[in-house]
Amino acid sequence: MIFHTDAAQAVGKVPLDVVRDDIGMLSLSGHKFYGPKGVGALYLRARGPCVRVRAVSTGGGQERDIRSGTLNVPGIAGLGEACRLARERREDDAARLRGMGQALFAAITDAVPDVRLNGAAAGRLPGSLNLTFPGVAAVRLLRELPGLALSTGSACSSADGKPSRVLAAIGLDADDRASSLRICLGRNNTAAEVAYAADRIIAAVGKVREEGGAL
């Protein structure tokens, strides 16, 4: 059996081992770990057994006939350097992001005690939070927080406007899905920015509830 892993969110954040995890194919995207936009990579297992794919773009025979076309050399070099830095900094980045995420969650729940964390408290991506604010429309919250980069779901599904299917899969009902915000911290965020974000989110929840911005 060939097992494909979408590791776009995992590279540079959690340990990855294609041999240990018996991964036949693994895809990653450079901009997810501070590499150039528009470049990614596909790992194909070379043995035990070898994984082969059929070319969808033919021509010059580049990439061992897997994908023909002029290679994006600057992008490839940037991706490689981003991979090197991600491997070098992963543990330190993860510890720092985990601490900031915990601080953000604690600050919000101290002021808004009915907030719920979606997913397990442990074993999650460092610095990644998905929070449900019961009875409060997440889209209304977003309008009150123009200075913060937040979302109600993944960037991939931002155009459809539908609540996250992942939240549905872990058991949230329609109202809770519509009351949930996705918050992700990154390498360049600071403790001061986390405190600012917490204050803004707390104030926005209070304002929406006072103005009747509930579901």
C-alpha positions in Angstrom: 0.0 0.0 0.0 1.2 3.5 -0.8 0.6 6.1 1.8 0.6 9.8 0.9 1.1 12.4 3.6 0.2 16.1 3.2 3.0 17.6 5.4 2.4 21.2 4.5 1.6 22.1 8.1 4.1 19.7 9.7 7.5 20.5 8.1 9.6 22.6 10.5 7.0 22.2 13.3 7.0 18.5 14.3 9.5 15.6 13.8 9.1 13.9 10.4 10.7 10.5 9.4 9.5 9.0 6.2 11.2 5.7 6.9 9.9 5.3 10.5 6.4 6.3 9.5 6.4 4.2 6.3 5.5 7.1 4.1 5.4 6.4 0.4 4.8 9.9 -0.8 5.0 13.2 1.0 4.2 16.7 -0.2 5.3 20.0 1.3 5.0 23.7 0.5 7.8 26.2 1.0 5.8 29.2 2.3 4.5 27.2 5.2 8.0 27.2 6.8 9.3 30.6 5.7 10.6 29.5 2.2 9.6 31.2 -1.1 6.0 31.2 -2.2 5.1 29.1 -5.2 7.6 26.3 -4.7 7.1 22.9 -3.0 8.4 19.4 -3.1 7.1 15.9 -3.5 9.0 13.0 -1.8 8.7 9.6 -3.5 10.0 6.5 -1.8 13.0 5.1 -3.7 12.9 1.5 -2.4 11.0 -1.0 -0.3 8.9 -0.7 -2.6 9.8 2.1 -5.0 6.9 4.6 -5.7 6.4 5.7 -9.3 4.0 8.3 -10.6 2.8 9.1 -14.1 3.8 12.4 -15.6 1.1 14.9 -16.1 3.3 17.4 -17.9 5.5 16.1 -20.7 8.2 17.7 -22.8 11.8 18.1 -21.9 12.0 15.2 -19.5 13.1 17.3 -16.4 12.6 15.9 -12.9 13.4 12.4 -14.2 10.4 12.6 -16.6 8.0 13.2 -13.7 7.3 16.9 -14.5 8.8 18.6 -17.5 9.5 22.3 -17.6 12.2 24.8 -16.7 13.3 24.4 -13.2 12.7 27.2 -10.7 16.3 27.3 -9.5 15.9 30.3 -7.1 12.8 28.8 -5.6 14.5 25.4 -5.2 17.6 27.0 -3.5 15.3 29.0 -1.2 13.3 25.9 -0.4 16.5 24.0 0.5 17.7 26.9 2.7 14.3 27.1 4.4 14.5 23.3 5.1 17.9 23.7 6.6 16.8 26.5 8.9 13.6 24.7 9.8 15.6 21.6 10.9 18.1 23.7 12.8 15.5 25.8 14.6 12.5 23.4 14.9 12.9 22.4 18.6 13.5 26.0 19.8 10.7 27.4 17.6 8.3 24.7 18.8 9.0 25.4 22.5 8.6 29.1 22.1 5.4 28.9 20.1 3.9 26.3 22.4 4.6 28.7 25.4 3.1 31.7 23.6 0.0 29.7 22.5 -0.6 28.6 26.1 -0.2 32.1 27.3 -2.7 33.4 24.7 -5.2 30.7 25.7 -4.8 31.4 29.4 -5.3 35.1 29.0 -8.4 34.7 26.9 -10.0 32.1 29.2 -9.3 34.2 32.3 -11.5 36.9 30.9 -13.9 34.7 28.8 -14.2 31.5 30.8 -16.7 29.7 28.5 -14.2 29.6 25.6 -13.3 26.1 24.5 -10.2 24.7 22.9 -10.9 22.5 19.9 -8.7 19.4 19.6 -6.4 17.9 22.1 -4.4 20.2 24.4 -1.3 18.1 23.8 -0.1 16.6 20.6 -1.1 19.7 18.5 0.9 21.9 16.2 2.9 24.4 18.4 1.3 27.8 18.5 -1.9 26.6 16.7 -5.2 27.3 18.4 -8.8 26.8 17.3 -11.2 28.3 19.8 -15.0 28.3 20.2 -16.7 31.3 21.6 -20.1 29.8 22.4 -23.0 31.8 21.0 -20.8 34.4 19.3 -20.7 34.5 15.5 -17.0 34.2 14.5 -17.5 36.3 11.3 -18.8 39.1 13.6 -15.7 38.8 15.7 -13.4 39.0 12.6 -15.0 42.3 11.7 -14.1 43.7 15.1 -10.4 42.5 14.7 -9.1 44.1 11.5 -5.6 44.4 12.9 -5.2 40.7 13.6 -4.7 37.9 11.0 -7.3 35.4 12.1 -9.7 33.1 10.2 -12.7 30.8 10.6 -11.0 28.0 8.7 -8.0 27.1 6.5 -6.8 29.4 3.8 -7.5 26.7 1.3 -11.2 26.9 2.0 -11.5 30.6 2.7 -13.5 31.3 -0.5 -16.4 29.0 0.2 -17.4 30.7 3.4 -18.5 27.4 5.0 -17.7 26.3 8.5 -14.7 24.0 8.9 -15.4 20.4 8.0 -12.5 19.4 10.3 -14.4 20.8 13.2 -17.5 18.8 12.1 -15.4 15.7 12.0 -14.3 16.1 15.6 -17.9 16.5 16.7 -18.8 20.2 16.8 -22.3 21.1 15.9 -23.2 23.8 13.4 -23.5 26.5 16.0 -20.1 25.8 17.6 -18.4 25.6 14.2 -19.8 29.0 13.3 -18.5 30.3 16.6 -14.9 29.1 16.2 -11.8 31.1 15.3 -8.4 29.8 14.0 -5.4 31.5 15.5 -1.8 30.6 14.4 1.4 32.1 15.9 4.6 32.2 13.9 8.4 32.4 14.3 8.4 36.2 14.3 5.6 36.8 16.8 6.5 38.3 20.1 5.1 38.0 23.7 4.0 41.6 23.4 2.0 40.8 20.3 0.4 37.8 22.0 -0.7 40.0 24.9 -2.1 42.6 22.5 -4.0 39.9 20.5 -5.5 38.5 23.7 -6.7 42.0 24.8 -8.2 42.7 21.4 -10.0 39.4 21.2 -11.3 39.7 24.7 -12.6 43.2 24.0 -14.2 42.1 20.7 -16.0 39.2 22.4 -17.4 41.5 25.0 -18.5 44.1 22.4 -20.2 41.5 20.2 -22.1 40.0 23.1 -23.2 43.5 24.3 -24.4 44.4 20.8 -26.2 41.1 20.3 -23.9 39.7 17.7 -24.8 36.2 18.8 -25.8 33.4 16.5 
